[in-house]
Amino acid sequence: MNVMLPAAEATETVGTPWLNMLIFGAFVVVTMVVVLRASKYTSTAADYFAGGRSFSGQQNGLAIAGDYLSAASFLGIVGAIALQGYDGFLYSIGFLVAWLVALLLIAEPLRNTGKFTMADVLSFRLRQRPVRIAAATSTLCVTFFYLLAQMAGAGALVSLLMGIHSGWGQSLVIVVVGSLMIAYVLIGGMKGTTWVQIIKACLLMTGVGIMTIWALALFGFNFSAMLGEAVDVANNAAILEPGLRYGEDSITKLDFLSLGMALVFGAAGLPHVLMRFYTVPTAKEARVSVVWAIALIGLFYLFTLVLGFAAAALIGEERILSAPGGVNSAAPLLAFELGGSVLLGVIAAVAFATILAVVAGLAITASASFAHDIYSNVIKKGKSSGKEELRVAKITVVVIGIVSILGGIGAQGQNVAFLVALAFAVAASANLPTILYSLYWRGFTTRGAVWSMYGGLIISVGLIIFSPVMSGAETAMIAGVDFAWFPLTNPGLVSIPASFLLGFIGSKTDPYKEDLKKQAEMEVRSMTGVGAEAPVQH
C-alpha cells in the first residue's frame, strides 16, 4: 500500500486551492458571525476577561480542549509520529498526563481564589505590586513563545493549501492570521473566543475521528498492518522502538527527560489554560470542565497515534519533508491522500480553526494580564474604571498581535510541537512552582514568589537562547552561527528544579513576614470555596 509520491511531485500544490480556500473562508465567516453576536453581551471587564462566568462545566471543558489542542497537537504531533515513530508519540503522552496535575492540584483552588488572572491568586496573600509585575511579565513571555508555535503552524498550513513555497508568501499568511486573531479578540472578548473554541473542538474531534476511521479502514482495521507498512515505507524498524529521536546518547536521553518534565508540569502553568477556570460560576464546574477536557484530549491523542503512523505508511518521510511547512504538513497531506481536495479543505479549515481559537485565547490572556495586573492594580493602584481597563486590554491585543506576527515569521519551518514544548518549559519554570507554593505552603513569601518567577523565567529563556534551538544545529532558528553552550534542546530539567529551589530559598531568607490572617483566609477559601466570588448575572 505504498502510495508515496516521488520527491519531484511533492512540491506541487496539494489539492484544489480555490476549494481549500472556499471551505476555509466559510469557517472564518461563520465564526466571525458568532463573535459578533457574542460582542453584544460584552460590556464589562467580567464579560471581556471571563465571559461573564456564564459557561457550564461541559461547555468550558469543550473550550479547554479547543484551547489546548493547538496546532502543535494536530500538525506537529502527527508529523513527529510520522517521522520519529514511538518517540514522537511521547509528546502526546506528556501533553495528556499534564492534565492530571491540573485536575488534582490546580483547577478548584485556583477558581476559588482568583478573579481574572493567575496574578490574582499569587497576590492574594502576598504583596501586590512586585508579585503582579512578575506574574504579568511571566504571562507575556509564555504567551509569546506559545504564539510563535501557532503562527508557524498557520504559515505552514495555508502555504500548503495555496502551494506557496516562498518565504515572503508564508510571511504574508502569518500576517493575515495575526490580523484575524486581533479582530476576533477585539470584537468578542472571552465570550466570543470561548464559542470559537467550542466550535473548533467539535469540528476537530469530528474531523480527526473521520480521518482515523478512514485510515484504519484502508488497512482492514488492522493497526498492526498499518505499522508494518510504516516500517516498510520508512525502511527502518526503529520507528516502532524507543530511541529513534531521544536514544542516541546520554545527551539525547537527558533531553527526553527534560522534555517530559516540561510537558507534564507545563500545562498547569499555562496562563491561557489557567484563565479558562474563571469562566465558570463555581469551583465544582471548574472541576467538571477539567474532567471533560481530559476525556476529549485523551481520545484526540489516541487518534494522533493512528494518524501519525498512517502518514508514515501512506505519505512517507521524503514527501512530508519536501512539502511547504515540512514536518507540519503530514496531517494535511494525509487528508488529501484519503479524501482528496474536499477532505483536505475540511481538515485544513479545522486546523486553521485550531490555530485561530488558540491564538485568540492567548491574546486575551496577555491583554488581561497587562490591563488587569499592570495597568489597573499597579499603575492605577486599583482605582481604574472597567472601561479604562477594557481600553488598555484592547490596545494590548493589537501590540501582542503585531509582536506575534513578527515572531511567527522568524519561526517558520520549526516543528510546532517542539516550539510548544519550549513554551511549556517556560510556563513550568516561571509559573507552576509559585502557584503550588502559594496554594499549599504557609511559609511562602513575596520574595520567594519574585525569585521563583523571575529566576525560572530568566533561567529557562536563557538556556533556550544558548541551546541548539537557537544556533549551532542544522535545524536552529539562526543559521550559520554557533553560540550554543547548553547541550539540551529543552531547559526543563534544569530550570524547573531551579525555580522551586529559588522559591524556597527566597521565602526562607525573606525578613518580611506575611499577613497570617490572609494566609489562613486563602487556605480556607482555596480548599472550601467559602468567600469565592459569586457568579455574575446578566
N, C-alpha and C positions, 0 to 999 in steps of 0.2 A: 504493500500500500504506500510505497514511497512516491509521493507526488511533488517532491521538492523541485522547484523550477531552477533552471540554470542561473548562474550569477548575473548574466547579462540582462535577463528579464526582470531581475529583482529591483532594478532602478526605474522600471516603468510605473506609470500611475496605477494605483491599485483601485479597482472598481470603477464606477462611473462618477466623475467629480460632481456633475450637476445634481445627480440623485443624492449623493452623500451630503451635499450642502443643503439640498431641499429639506431632507429629514432633520438635519442639524438646525436649520433655520426655523422649522416648525417647533422644535423644542424650545428655542430661545423665545419665540413669540408666546407660546403657552405659559412658560414660567414668568415672563415679564408681565403678562396679564394677572397672574396670581400675585406677583409682588405689588402691582399697582392696587389691587383690591386690598391687600394687607396694609398698604400705606394709609388707607382711610382710618385705620384703627391704631395708628402710631402717632401719638401726640405727646406722651410724657417720657421721661427717662426710663421708667419701668417698662413701658411699651417698647422703646427702641432697643434697650440693652437686654431685656429678659422676656420679651414677648408678652408682657403683662402677667407673667406666671400663669398662663391660661391653658397650658398644654397638659394632657394626661400622661401618665407613665408610659403607656403604649405608644402614643404619638411621639413622645420625647425619645423613646427607645429607637423608633424608626429614624428620627432625626439624628440621633447619636451615630447610628450605623451609617447614615448618609454622610455625616460629617467625618467619620473615622475612616470609612472605606474610600480612600483617596485615590489619586492617580497612581500612587505607589502600590496600592493593593491590587488594582486592576491591571495596569500596564506593567509596572516594574516587577511584581512578583511572578506574574505569568512568564515574563521574559527571563527572569532569574531561574525559574524552574526549567524552562526550555533549554537554557544553556548550561546550567550548573546542576540540574537534577536535584538530588537529595539536599545538597547544601542550599539551594535556592529556596526549598520549602521551609528551611529554618526561619526565614523571615515571617512566613505565615504563622508558625508556632509561636514565635516571640510576640507578634502583634496580638494574637488571641490571648495568650496567658497573661499579658499585661492587664487585661480587664478584670482578672480575679483580684489583683492588687487594688484596682479602683473600686470594685464592689465591696471587698471586705474591709478596707481601711479608709476610704476617702469619701465616697458618694454621700452617705447620710450625714456624717458630721459636717461636711463642707456645706451642704444645703442648710443645715441648722444654724450655722454661724455666719454665713455670708449674705451679701446683698446683690452685688452685680459681678464682682471680680475676685480673683484669688487674693488680692491685697486686703480686701475686707476681712478675710479670715486671719491673715497674718498680723494685721494691725489691731485685731480685736482686744488683745491684752498686752500689746507692745506699743512702743512709742510710734505715733502715726507717721510723722514726716520721713524719717530715714527708712522705715520699712516700706512705705508706699512707693517712694522713689526707687528703691532697689527692686521691688516686685514689678513695677511698671517697666523698668529697664530690662529685666529678665524676660517679661512677656513680649516686649517688642523684638528682642533678639531671637527668641524661639519662633515667633511668628514669621520673622524674616527668613529663617532657614527653611521653615515648612513651605512658605510661599515659593521659594526657589524651586522646590521639587514640583509643585503644581504647575508653575509656569513652564518649566522644562517639559513636563508631560503634555501640556497643551500645545506647545510648539511642535513636538514630535507627532502628535495625533493628527492635527489639522494639516500639517505638512504632508503626511502620508495620504490623507484623503484627497488633497489637491495636487499631489505629485510635485510638491515644492522641494527642491534639493539645495537651493542656495541658502546661505546663512542669513542674507537680507530678508528673504521671503519668510523664513521661520521667525525672524525677529518681528516682522510685521504681524504675524499671527499672535505672538505673545502680547503685542501692544493692544490688539483687538480684545483678547481675553481679559487683560487688565482693565480695559475700559468698561467692558460688560460687568465685571466684578464691582467696580466703583458704582455703576448705575444701580445694580441690584441692592447694594447696601444703603446707598443714599436714599433710595426711594422706599424700600420696605422695612429696613431695620431688622431686628432679630425675628419678628413675626414673619415677614416675607422670606427671610433667609431660612427659617425653620421649615416653612411649607415647601420651599425649593428642595431642601434636604430630604423631606419625607417623600416627595415625588421621585426624587433621584434614587432613594433607597429601594422603592418599589420597582422602578424600572431596571435598576442594576441587578437586583436579585432575580427578576424575571428573565432578563436578557442573558445573564450568566448561566442561569439554570437551563434555559433552552439550548445554549451552546454546549453545555456539559452533556446533556442527554443526547444531543445530535452527534457529538464526537464519540461518545461511548457506543452509539448505535452503529457507527461505521466499523467498529471492531466487534460487533455482535455482543455488546455489553460485557466484553471480556477485558477487564483492565490489564490483566497480565499480557494479553496480546498487544495492547497499546504500548506497554512498557517495552516489550520485545522489539516492536517496530522502532521505538525511540532509540534503543540501543543500536539497532542496525543502521539507522539513518546517521546517527552520530558516530558510528563505528568506534564506540567507546563504552564498554560495560561499566566503567566507573561512574557513569551518570546516575546509576542506581545506588551507589555506595557513598557513605560519608567521606568527606575529604577532598572532593574534586576542587572546591574553592578554598576551603579552610583547613586542609590537611597536609600541605606540602612540607612545612617545617614548624618549628616551635613558635615562630612569629605569627604565622597564619592561624595556628591553634589558639594563641593568646588573642588574636584579632577576633576569632569566633566567640570566645568567652566575653570579650569586651562588647561585641555586638549584642549578644544575648542579654547582658546586663542592661544595656541601653534600651532594648526593646521592651523587656519585662517591666522595668521601672519607669520608662519614659511616658507611657500613656497617662499614668496618674499624675503627671506633672505638666501635661499639655494644657496651656491656658484656654484654648478654644474648646477643648473637651470639658474642662472643669466648669466653664461658663454655662454649659448646657444644663447643669444641675440646678441652675437658678431659674429656669423657665417653667418649672413645675411648682404647684402650690404647696406641697408638703415634702418632708424627708422620705415618707413612705413611697410617694410617687417617684422620687429620685432613685430609690432602691429598685422599684419595679422597672423603671426605664433602663437601668443597667442590666437587669436580667434579660429583658427583651433584646438589648443590644448584643449581649454575649451570644444569645441563640442565633441571631441573624449573622453576626460576624463569624461565628464558628462554622455555620453552614456555608458561608461565602468562601472561607479559606479551604474547605474541602473541595469546592468547585475549582478553585485555582490550582489545586494539585492535579486534577484531571486535565484542565485546560493547558497547563504548562507542559505536561508530557504529550498531550495531543499536538501542541505546536511543535515539539521536538520531533514527533513522528511524521506529521503531515507537512510541515514547512521546512524545518531544518535550519541549522545554525547559520549557514552561508547566506541564505536568503534573508533571514531575520537581521543579521548584522549589516547587510548592504542596503536595507530599506531606509527611507528617511526616518530618523528617530532611533535607529539601531535597535538595541535590546527592547526598548519600549514599544516596538511595533509588532511584537509577537501576537498579542491578543487581536488587534485589528486584522492582521494577515490571516489568522486562523478563522476569523469570522467570514472573511472573503472566500477562503477555501471551502468552508462549509456551506454557506448560503449565498454566495455571490454578492452583487452590489447592494441588494436590499438588506440582507443581514448585516453587511459591513456598515451601511448607513445607519441602521438602527443601533448597533453596538457602538459605533463611533459617537452617535448622539448621546447615548448613555454615558460613555466615557467622558464626553465633554460636559455632560450634566454633573458628573462626579467632580470634575475639576472646578466648575463654577460654584457648586454648592460648598465645596471645601474652602475655596479662596474667599468666598463671601463670609463664611464663618470666621475665618482667620482675620479678615479685615475688620469685622465688627468687634472682635475681641480686642484687637490692637487699639481701635478707636475708643472703646470703653475704658481700657486701661489708662490711656493718656488723659481722656476727658474727665473720668471719674476720680482717678487716683492722683494724677499730677495737677491738672487744672483746678478741679473742684476742691479737693481735700488738702493739697499742698500750697498751690499758688493763692487760691481764694480762701483757704482755711475753713472749708465747709460752708461758706456764705454765698456760693453761686446759685443762681436760679436754674431750674430744669431746662429752660430754653437756652441759657448760656452753655450749659453742659452739652446739649444736643448740637449746638452750632459748632463747638470745638470738636466734638466727635466726628462730625461730617467733614470738617476741614482735615482732620487726621486721616480719614478714609482716603481722601484724594492723595495726600502725601504718601501714605503706605502703598497705595496703588502704583504710583509713579516709581517708587523705590523698588517694589517687587518686579515691575516690568523690566527695569534695568538689570536687576539681579538675575531674572529668568533668562534674559538674553545672554548673560555671561555663563549660565549653567547649561546651555544647550549641549545635548549629546550625553549627559551623565544619566546613569540609571536612576530613575526617580525613587525606587525603593531604597537605594543606597543613600540618596540625599535626605530622605525622611528619617533614616536611621541616625543620621547626624543630628537632626532636629530633636529626635528622641533623646539622644545623649545629652544635649544641652539642657533639655527640659528635666531629665532625671538628675542632672548635676545641680542646676540652679534652683529648681523649684521643689522637687519631692522631699529632700531632707528637711527643708524649712517647714513644709506643710505638716509632715509627720511629727516633727518636734513640737510645733505649735499645738497640735491636737492632742498629743499623748504625753508630753514631758512638762511637768510643772516648773522645772528649773530652767526652761528655755528663756533667753533674754533677747533684748533688741540687738545687742552686739552680736550674739550668736546668729541671729537671723540675717543681719547685714553681712557678716563674714561668710556665712554659708552661701547666700545668694550671689554676692559679688565674686567670692572665691570660686564657686562652682562654675559660674559663667565665664570668668576670665581663664580658668584652667582648661575648660572644655573647648572654648573657642580658640584659645592659644595653641592647644595641641592639634586641633584641626588645621590651623594655618601652617604649622610646621610639620605636617604629616604628608604622606604620599598622595593624599587627596588634592592638595594644592600644587605640589611640584615634585619633580624627580621621578615620575612614573609615566608610562605611556598614556594612561587614562586621566592624568592630572588635569585640573582646571587651567593651570598656567603652563603651557607647553614650552619646552626649550630651556627651562631654568630648573635649578635644584637647590632649594634651601631647606629641605626636609631633614630633620634630625630625630623626630619621634617616629618609630617604626610602624605603629599600628594605624589603620585607617579609621578606627573608631576610638574615641578617647574615654569611653565609659568605664573601662577597667581601672583607670587612674582617677578620673575626675569625680565619679560618684562617691567612692570612699573618702576622697579628699574633702568633698563638700560636707559629708556627715561629720568628719573629724573637725573641720573648721567651725561648724555649728556648735559642737560640744566644747571645744577649747574657748571659743568666743563667749559662750554662756558662763563657763566656769571662771573666766577671768574678768567678767563684767562687774565693776564696782556698784553699778546702779541696780537697785532691787525693784523688780516689777511689782505692780499692784496685785496683792494676794487676793483681794475680792474679785478683781477682774479675771484672774486665773480660775478661781472657783466657779464664777459665773459661766465662763467659756466651757469648762469641763462638764457642768450640768447641762448647758444648752446643747453642746455638740452631741452628747450621748442620749439625751431625752427629747430634745426639741422644744423644751419649755422656754418661752420667750422668743422663739423664732418668728420672723415677720409673717404676718397674716397675708393670704393671697390678695392680690389686687383685684378689685371688682370694677367692671365697666357698666 
